[in-house]
Amino acid sequence: MESVVQLCSTLALLLFLFFLLKATWVTVTCYYVTPMRIRRFMAKQGVYGPRPRFLVGNLKDVAALVAKATAADMESISHDIVGRLMPHYALWSKIYGKRFIYWYGSEPRLCLTETDTIKELLSSRFVQLTGKSWLQRQGSKHFIGQGLLMANGANWFHQRHVVAPAFMADKLKGHVGYMVECTKQAIKSLREAMESRGDSEVEIGGYLTRLTGDIIARTEFDSSYETGRQIFHLLERLQRLTAQSSRYLWIPGSRFFPSKYKREIRKLKREVEGLLMGIIQSRKEWAEVGRTSSYGKGLLGMLLAETQKHKQKQKQGQNKDQDGLGYSLQLVMDECKTFFFAGHETSALLLTWTVMLLATNPMWQERARAEVAQVCGGDPPSADQLPRLNLLHMIINESLRLYPPATLLPRMAFEDIKLGDLHIPKGLSVWIPVLAIHHDEEIWGKDVHEFNPERFAGRSFALTRNFLPFASGPRNCVGQAYAMMEAKIILAMLLSNFSFTISKNYRHAPINVLTLKPKYGVPVYLTPLRS
């Protein structure tokens, strides 16, 4: 009996040592061997960068540079913001050129600004061979999960195929009425707020965030404004906490360590998914008892129809070749979180920055208002009138150029690939600094930091290759047409109802917290133009 106990103890010790050695080898390989191999491989091609420290890479350098650059607000309203938001790019691109490599912990990141190479990378040729890295997916695990934004390979292809019809032209035309009604309510709220306070100053960003939230809740999720508002509030908190928690992912095994961030993140995730489950159950019940003929016309309806189709195929044994590609309830919730967030956060920021630019450029504001009056008369824009608002379209593009909500576009190579004369080894992340490309004087001219919508008057080379607010290629933003239509409607109605100038209390301090935001919001003075 004693020998059996000793044998079991020995086996247990050997198993422990085996797993310890395996974990050590994986850690050393992941955090040292592979990064050094990639560094030497890129150096042979003449691609260099700042020397990384063990484990932390260049994180401390980036943090110190960003902290120094954003320590104070900008002295004036200048659109020259690359040095403020990407000081590490500004410094290292001068030293190492248009291609350089830096390290987020042990993850090597190739910074690439050559537009021909970028176009090739984002083409259909590499859509299955590149995608989101482990760090990105792990960082967003409790925020937007494995929704379309974080999907890779065959999963991404399937998810894109499912959600794309929700944003086709015929579907979008059906949303115009909702967008107009929601905007009317927002304008009414603005007027009431000004009258009750006896003050013409409003922080426009908050109103636009609520408005875009109301629109996405109604058009895509058949949700009430109140439920949508609760979800957005929780997602905003999740966004901040996720950004804070992700700073420590480079530490080996950090995802297993308990922390106050993780406890709060899990709590918020449960609350968000509880609200989403309520919406989902309501849709399912209405369809199952026959009160509606489908799960709904918006994105949520399509997702629920897909889950039902997948269940039926499972029962019939027809989906053996499609294992893992069906929509589970968790994936439906992840997709909802992705589009709730992307559908209101980025749209609200686009509108907020555009109002700031029009408030500080009265000539362009008047020109846009005149176009809206000519095209729409005194009425809200219709679906047929929107394509004729050309000047407004140019203004929106220029706003997206100067202040793109997503300042970086990342892609990790899952296999060795070749881009022009550049060999990209498996495991290397390519980071495209969208903000820097949008502010490149060589591409856009000497007035690159000025607000000049005329640069978009014709479909130029710049527009097809160097303009990346919605990414490019097959993995471009699926909701691009939705966002542009929504922005045109809201701006056209704001211009028809108000004249606006920037408040003396506005402090120009763009910051980057996953998206490009005004640190203190955008207070403006509104002057009503009609009763």
N, C-alpha and C positions, 0 to 999 in steps of 0.2 A: 504493500500500500504506500509506504514511504517513498519507494522508488518511482511509483506512478506520479506522486505529488511532485517529486523533484524533476521528473521528465516534463510534466506540464509547466512547471515554473521555468525550466530551461527553454521550452518552446515559446512560452510567452515572452521571455527575455529576448530570444532570437527574433521573434516577430516585431517586438518593439524596436530593436536595433535596426531591423530591415527597413521599417517605415521611417525611422529617424534618419537613416542614411539616404533613403529615397527622397525624403523631404529636403534634406540638406543639399543633395545633388540638384534637385529641381530648383531650389532657391538660388544656388550658386550659378546654375545655367541661365536662369531667368534674369538674375540681377547683375551678373558679371560676364559670363562667357559669351552669351548671345549679343549683348550690347557692344562688347569689345570687338566681336567678329564684324558686326555691322559698321562700327566706327572705322575699322581698318579697311573694310571693303569700300566705303564711300571715300575715304582719304585717297585710295588708289585712283579714284576718278576725279580728284581735285576738289572734292567737297569737304570743307572743314567747318569748324565752329568752335565756340568757347569750350575749354576743357571741363569735362564733367567731374563732379565729386562722386565718390562711391555712394550708392543708394540714392542720394538726393539729386544727383545730376546737376542741373543748372537752376533748380527751383529757388534756391536762396538768392541767386543773382537776379532772376526775374522778379521775385517778390520785392527785393530792395529797390530795383529800378522803378517798378510800378508805384510803390509806396511814395517814393520821392516825387515822381511825376504828378501824382494825384493828391499830394498833400495839401495843395491850395486850389481854390477855384481859379478859372481863367480870368484874366483882368478885363477882357472885352469879349464880345460875341465874335469869336474867330472860329472858322470851320477847319482850321489847320490842327487836327486833333490826333494824328497818328502818333506823334511824339508823346502825347499824354497817355493814350490808351495802350500803345504798343511800344514803349520805350526800348524794350529789349530788341524788337525788330529794327527800330531806327538805328540803334547802336551797332548791332551785329551785321546788318546789311551793308553798312559803310565799311566795315572791316573785312568781311568775308565774301561780299557780293550778293548776287541775286539768288544763289543757292547756298544755303548753309544748314548745318545740322546742330540742334540743341537737344537737351535731355530733360524730360519731365519725369523725375525720378530715374527709373531704369528704362523708360520708354523713349527710344530715339525718334525725333521728329524732324523731318526734312522740310524746311521752309522754302516754298517754291512760288515765284512770282512771274515766271516766263509763260506768257499767255498761250503760246502754241502748245507747249508741253502740258499745260493745265487742261486745255481743250481735249487733248488726246486722252489724258487720265480720266476725264469725266465722260468720255464717250461710251457707247454701248459695248465696245470691245473689252472694257475692264470692269463692267458693272457687276459681274459675279466674282471677280478676283480681288475686289477691294471693298471696303466697308468700314463699319465702326469698330474701333479697337476694344479690347477687353476692359481697359480702364474707363472708357466712355460708357460702355454698357453697364459696368459695375456701378459707376457713379450715378447713373440714372435709373438703377434697378427699382428703387422705391418711389421714384418720381413719375416717369412715364413708362417704365417697364420695357417690354419688348414690342412696343407699338412700331408703326411704320418707320419712324425717325431712327430707331435703333436696330431695325431688322437687317439681316445680311443674307446674301446668297438666295437660295430657293425660297426661303421664308419671306424675304423682302419682295421677290417677284410675285409671289402669291398674294401677299397683303396689298401690294400696289394694285394688282389686278382687281381686287375686291373693292377697294375704296375709291379708285379713280372715277367710276361712273357717277359718284355723288357730286363731282365737281365738273361734269360735262356741261356744255353750253345750254342745253335744253333744261337741265335741272337748275342751273343758275338763274335763268330768266324767271323761273317760278319763285325765286327768293326776293326779287326786287320789291314786291309789296311789303314783305316783312321788314326789309331794311329801311324802307321809307317810313313805315309806321314807327319803328323803334327810334329812328332819328327825330321824328316829330316829337316823340315823348321826351327825348333828350333836350331838344331845343326848348320845349315847354319848361323843363326842369331848370335850365339855365336862366330863362326869363324870371321864373319864380324866385330863384335864389338871389338874383340881382335886386328884385323888387323888395324882398323881405329884408335884405341887409342894407338896402339903399346904397349899394356899392357896385361899380361896374367891373371890379376885378374878380376873376375866377381862375382857379387852377384847372386849366382845360384838360390836362392829362387824366385826372381822375374821372371826369365825365366821359371822356372818350374810351377809357378802359371799361367803364360800366356799360357803355353803349355797345361796343364790340362784343362784350360778354353776353349781353342780352340777345344780340343778333345770332351768334353762333349757337346759343342755347335753344333758340326758337327754330332756326332753320335746319340744324343738323341733328338735334337731340330731342325735339318735341318736349322741351323742358320749360318750366316756369322761370321767370326772371329770378325769383327768390332762391330757388334751388340752384340755379346757375351761379348766382352771386356767392352762395356758400361754397360751391366747388371752386370758383376762381380764387376766393380768399384763401382757402386751404392750399390750393396749388401754388399760390404766390409764396406762402410760408414754406412749403415743401421745396420750392425752387431755391430759396435762400439757404435753407438748412442743407440741402443736397450739395450746393456749391461749397459750403463750409466744410462739410464732411468729406468731400472728394479730395480736399487738399492733403489728406493723410493716406490715400490709397497706395502711394508709392512705398509705404512702409511694409515690409514682408509680413503677411498674416494679419494686417491691420483690419481687414474686413471682419475678422473674428473677435476683435477686441470690443468690449462693451463701452459705450460712451453716451453722454447726455444727448448728443446729436442723433444717434441711432435710435434711442428710446423715443425721442420726440418725432423723428421721421416715421417710425412704425406706427405711432399713435395717429399721426395725421393721415398716413396712408389708409389706415382702417376707416377713418372718418370719411375720406374721399370716396373710398370704394363702397361704403355703406350708402352714401347718397346716390352713387351711380347705380348700385343694385336696386335701389328704390325706383329709379327711372326705368331700368331694364325690366323689372318685374311688372311694372305698370303697363309697359308696351306689350309684354308677352301675354298678360292677362286679357288685355283688350282684344288682342288677335285671337286668343284661344277660345274666348266666349262668344266670338263672332261680332263684337261691337265694331271692329274694323276688318277690312279684307286683307290687310297686310300688317307688318310690324311698324310701318311708318314710311314716309317718303324720303327722309333725310339719311345721313350717314348711319345713325344708330339702327334704323330700319334695315338697311342693307347688311350690316354686321350680324344682326339677329337672324335674318333670312339665311345668311351663310352658315351660321352655327346649326340651324335646323337642317339645312341641306347636308351638312357634314354628318349629323346624327343619322339621317336616313340612309346615307351611303354606308355608314358603319353597320347598321342593322342588316343591310342587304349584302354586305361584304364586298362592296365595289371600290373601296378606296385603298387597296393594298399598296398601290404605287404612289399614293399621296400621303403616306404616313407622316405625321408631324406637321402637315400643312393645313390642317383644319383649324377653325376658330373655336377655341375653348372660351368659357365664360371669363377667365382671367385675361385672355388676350383681347376680348371685347372691351373689358374695362381699361386695359393698357392703351388700346386704340382711342377710347373715349378721352382718357387723360391727355394723350398726345394732341388730339385735335381740339379739345377744350383749351389747352395751353396755347398751342400754336395758332389757333383760330382767333384768339382774342389778344394775347400778349403782343405778338409781332404786328398785328394790324393796328392795335392801339398805339404802339410806339411809332409806326409809320405815320399815323395821323397826327400824333403829338408833335413830332419833329417838323412835319409839314406846316402845321399851324404856326410853330415858332418861326419858321423861315418866311412865311407869308406875313406874319406880324412885324417882322424886321425888314421886309421888302415891300412897302406899300404899293409901289408901281406894279409889281407882279400880281399883287392881290387884286388891284383894280382891273388889270387885264383879264384875270381869271373870272372875276365877277361879271365882267362885260360878256365874256364868252358864254357863261352859264345863262345869263339873261337872254342872249341871242338864241341859244339852242333850245332852252327849256321854257322861256317866257317867265311867268311867275309861278310855275308849277314845279313840283319835285321831278327829277329826271326819270324818264321811262327807260325800259331796256333798249329800245330802238334809238334813243337819243344818246346813250352813254358813249358809243363809238365816235360820236361827233365832237366830244369834249377833248379835242386834241391838245390844246394848251394845258388843260388840267392834267392830262396824261404826262406831258413833258415835265410839269412841276413835280408830280409824284415821283417820276424817275430820278429827277435831280435830288429830291429829298432822300431817296434810297441810295443814291450814289454817295452823298455826303454823310448820311447817318444810317447805314444798313443795320437793321436790328441784329442780324447775325454777322459778327465781324470776322469770323474764322470759318473755314470749310475744311473739315478733316476727312482723310481717307487712309485706312491701313491696308498694306499689301498682304494678302493671304497666300500669295505665291510669288516667286521671282517674276518680275515683269520688266519690260524695256520700254522706256519713253524717249523716243528720239535717240540721242547718244547716251542717255542716262539709264543705267541698270539699277532697278530698285529691288533690294533683297526682301525676301519674306520677313515680316515682322517690323518693317519700317513704316512709320506713319508719315504721310505727306500732309503738311498743313499749309493751306492756301490762305494767306492773309487778305481777305476780301477788302477790308478797310484800307490797307496800304495800296492795293491795286486801284481802288476807286479814287485815291488821292495821289496817284503817280503823275508827275508833271510831264514825263515823256509821252504818256498816253493821252492825257486830257488837255495839255497846254498850260501856259503860264498862269491862267486864271483858275487853276485846278481847285483852289481853296475858296473860290467865290461861288455864290448861288447864281447859276446861269442856265435856266431850263432850255435856252435856245440850242444848247449843244445836242439836245435830243430831237431837234426839228426834223432830221432825216435819219433813216435807218443806216447807220454808219458801221464801219468796222468795229468801232469801240462798243457799240451796242450789242453786237453779236458775240464778242469774244472777251471783252474786258469789263463787262457789266454783269455782276454775279450776285445780286441781292437774293435771288431765288435759286442759287446754284445753277447748274447747267446739265444738259444731257439727260439720260433716262432717270437719274435720281434727282431731278430738279423738284422744286416744291410742287406737290400735287394740288395745293390750294392757291396757286399763283393767280389764276383768273378770278377766283372768289375774292381774294384780297384786293385786287385792283378794282373790281366792280364795287365792292363795299366802300373802298376809299373814295372813289369818284362820287358815289351817291352822297356820302356823309359830307365831304368837302363842298360839293355843289350846294347842298342845303344850308350848310353853315355860312357860305359866302352870300347866299341869297337873303339870309336873315340877320347877319351881323357884319359889322366892320370891326376889325380887331388890331390892336397895337400891343407891343410887348410892355409888360409892367415894369416900373422902375425897381420892383422887388425881385425881378428875374435874375438869377445867378447862374451863369453859364458854367456847368460842371458835368460834362458827359462822363459816365462811368460804365464799366462793363461787368455785369453780373449775369453771366450766360448770354444776356442780350444787352444791347447798347441803350442806356437809359439816361434821362436827365436827373441828376442826383436830387434836386429839390423840386422837381416838377416844372411846369411851364405856366406861370401866372400871366394872364393877358387881360387887357381892358376891352370889354365888349361894348359896342354901340349898336343897339337894335335898329334895323333898317325898315322893318314893317311891323304892324301890330299883330 
